[in-house]
Amino acid sequence: MSKVFVEYAILPESREAYLSFMREKLRENGQLSLLEGTDQPNLFVEIWTPVSPDEFTHMREVRLGNGDPVWGPMHSWIKGGREKLHIWHFRSIGPDE
């Protein structure tokens, strides 16, 4: 199984708009879970499961691009903007690998 992790810090003044946006995304998509740092408020990690390599490539292009009407507006809520959105794809390693 593979997972995608998307990490970023949200500006404190954008927190409520961000949480409202993400609650809607959580309701819409069963692949998504959202975590907030307990020792770093406003630091968030999205976990998407499962995600194929092709799905990840598309997701990365959308999330890091400028023109996406769904995810693009979120860039203004991120501390440091789009350049501070980090996205990684991981695959599971079994005991025999």
Contact map, one row per residue, 1 for C-alpha under 8 A:
1110000000000000000000000000000000000000000000001110000000000000000000000000000000000000001100000
1111000000000000000000000000000000000000000000001111000000000000000000000000000000000000111100000
1111100000000000000000000000000000000000000000111110000000000000000000000000000000000000111000000
0111110000000000000000000000000000000000000001111110000100000000000000000000000000000011110000000
0011111000000000000000000000000000000000000011110000000000000000000000000000000000000111110000000
0001111100000000000000000000000000000000000011100000000000000000000000000000000000001111000000000
0000111110000000000000000000000000000000001111000000000000000000000000000000000000001110000000000
0000011111000000000000000000000000000000001110000000000000000000000000000000011000011100000000000
0000001111100000000000000000000000000000011100000000000000000000000000000000011000010000000000000
0000000111110110010000000000000000000000011100000000000000000000000000000000111000000000000000000
0000000011111110000000000000000000000000010000000000000000000000000000000000111000000000000000000
0000000001111110000000000000000000000000010000000000000000000000000000000000000000000000000000000
0000000000111111000000000000000000000000000000000000000000000000000000000000000000000000000000000
0000000001111111110000000000000000000000000000000000000000000000000000000000100000000000000000000
0000000001111111111000000000000000000000010000000000000000000000000000000000100000000000000000000
0000000000001111111100000000000000000000000000000000000000000000000000000000000000000000000000000
0000000000000111111110000000000000000000000000000000000000000000000000000000000000000000000000000
0000000001000111111111000000000000000000000000000000000000000000000000000100100000000000000000000
0000000000000011111111100000000000000000000000000000000000000000000000000000000000000000000000000
0000000000000001111111110000000000000000000000000000000000000000000000000000000000000000000000000
0000000000000000111111111000000000000000000000000000000000000000000000000000000000000000000000000
0000000000000000011111111100000000000000000000000000000000000000000000000000000000000000000000000
0000000000000000001111111110000000000000000000000000000000000000000000000000000000000000000000000
0000000000000000000111111111000000000000000000000000000000000000000000000000000000000000000000000
0000000000000000000011111111100100000000000000000000000000000000000000000000000000000000000000000
0000000000000000000001111111110111000000000000000000000000000000000000000000000000000000000000000
0000000000000000000000111111110000000000000000000000000000000000000000000000000000000000000000000
0000000000000000000000011111110000000000000000000000000000000000000000000000000000000000000000000
0000000000000000000000001111111100000000000000000000000000000000000000000000000000000000000000000
0000000000000000000000000111111110000000000000000000000000000000000000000000000000000000000000000
0000000000000000000000000000111110000000000000111100000000000000000000000000000000000000000000000
0000000000000000000000001100111111000000000001111000000000000000000000000000000000000000000000000
0000000000000000000000000100011111100000000001110000000000000000000000000000000000000000000000000
0000000000000000000000000100000111110000000111100000000000000000000000000000000000000000000000000
0000000000000000000000000000000011111000000111100000000000000000000000000000000000000000000000000
0000000000000000000000000000000001111101111110000000000000000000000000000000000000000000000000000
0000000000000000000000000000000000111111111100000000000000000000000000000000000000000000000000000
0000000000000000000000000000000000011111100000000000000000000000000000000000000000000000000000000
0000000000000000000000000000000000001111100000000000000000000000000000000000000000000000000000000
0000000000000000000000000000000000011111111000000000000000000000000000000000000000000000000000000
0000000000000000000000000000000000011111111000000000000000000000000000000000000000000000000000000
0000000011110010000000000000000000011001111100000000000000000000000000000000000000000000000000000
0000001111000000000000000000000000011001111110000000000000000000000000000000000000000000000000000
0000001111000000000000000000000001111000011111000000000000000000000000000000000000000000000000000
0000111100000000000000000000000001110000001111100000000000000000000000000000000000000000000000000
0001111000000000000000000000000111100000000111110000000000000000000000000000000000000000000000000
0011110000000000000000000000001111100000000011111000000000000000000000000000000000000000000000000
0011100000000000000000000000001110000000000001111110000000000000000000000000000000000000000000000
1111000000000000000000000000001100000000000000111110000000000000000000000000000000000000000000000
1111000000000000000000000000001000000000000000011111000000000000000000000000000000000000000000000
1111000000000000000000000000000000000000000000011111101100000000000000000000000000000000000000000
0100000000000000000000000000000000000000000000000111111100000000000000000000000000000000000000000
0000000000000000000000000000000000000000000000000011111110000000000000000000000000000000100000000
0000000000000000000000000000000000000000000000000001111111000000000000000000000000000000000000000
0000000000000000000000000000000000000000000000000011111111100000000000000000000000000000000000000
0001000000000000000000000000000000000000000000000011111111110000000000000000000000000000100000000
0000000000000000000000000000000000000000000000000000111111111000000000000000000000000000000000000
0000000000000000000000000000000000000000000000000000011111111100000000000000000000000000000000000
0000000000000000000000000000000000000000000000000000001111111110000000000000000000000000000000000
0000000000000000000000000000000000000000000000000000000111111111000000000000000000000010000000000
0000000000000000000000000000000000000000000000000000000011111111100000000000000000000000000000000
0000000000000000000000000000000000000000000000000000000001111111100100100000000000000000000000000
0000000000000000000000000000000000000000000000000000000000111111100100110000000000000000000000000
0000000000000000000000000000000000000000000000000000000000011111110000000000000001101000000000000
0000000000000000000000000000000000000000000000000000000000001111111100010000000000000000000000000
0000000000000000000000000000000000000000000000000000000000000001111100010000000000000000000000000
0000000000000000000000000000000000000000000000000000000000000000111110010000000000000000000000000
0000000000000000000000000000000000000000000000000000000000000110111111110000000000000000000000000
0000000000000000000000000000000000000000000000000000000000000000001111111000000000000000000000000
0000000000000000000000000000000000000000000000000000000000000000000111111000000000000000000000000
0000000000000000000000000000000000000000000000000000000000000110000111111110000000000000000000000
0000000000000000000000000000000000000000000000000000000000000010111111111110000000000000000000000
0000000000000000000000000000000000000000000000000000000000000000000011111111100000000000000000000
0000000000000000010000000000000000000000000000000000000000000000000000111111110000000000000000000
0000000000000000000000000000000000000000000000000000000000000000000000111111110011000000000000000
0000000000000000000000000000000000000000000000000000000000000000000000001111111011000000000000000
0000000001100110010000000000000000000000000000000000000000000000000000001111111010000000000000000
0000000111100000000000000000000000000000000000000000000000000000000000000111111111011000000000000
0000000111100000000000000000000000000000000000000000000000000000000000000001111110010000000000000
0000000000000000000000000000000000000000000000000000000000000000000000000000011111110000000000000
0000000000000000000000000000000000000000000000000000000000000000000000000011111111111000000000000
0000000000000000000000000000000000000000000000000000000000000001000000000011010111111000000000000
0000000000000000000000000000000000000000000000000000000000000001000000000000000111111100000000000
0000000110000000000000000000000000000000000000000000000000000000000000000000011111111100000000000
0000011100000000000000000000000000000000000000000000000000000001000000000000010011111110000000000
0000111100000000000000000000000000000000000000000000000000000000000000000000000000111111000000000
0001111000000000000000000000000000000000000000000000000000010000000000000000000000001111100000000
0001110000000000000000000000000000000000000000000000000000000000000000000000000000000111110000000
0111100000000000000000000000000000000000000000000000100100000000000000000000000000000011111000000
0111100000000000000000000000000000000000000000000000000000000000000000000000000000000001111100000
1110000000000000000000000000000000000000000000000000000000000000000000000000000000000000111110000
1100000000000000000000000000000000000000000000000000000000000000000000000000000000000000011111000
0000000000000000000000000000000000000000000000000000000000000000000000000000000000000000001111101
0000000000000000000000000000000000000000000000000000000000000000000000000000000000000000000111111
0000000000000000000000000000000000000000000000000000000000000000000000000000000000000000000011111
0000000000000000000000000000000000000000000000000000000000000000000000000000000000000000000001111
0000000000000000000000000000000000000000000000000000000000000000000000000000000000000000000011111
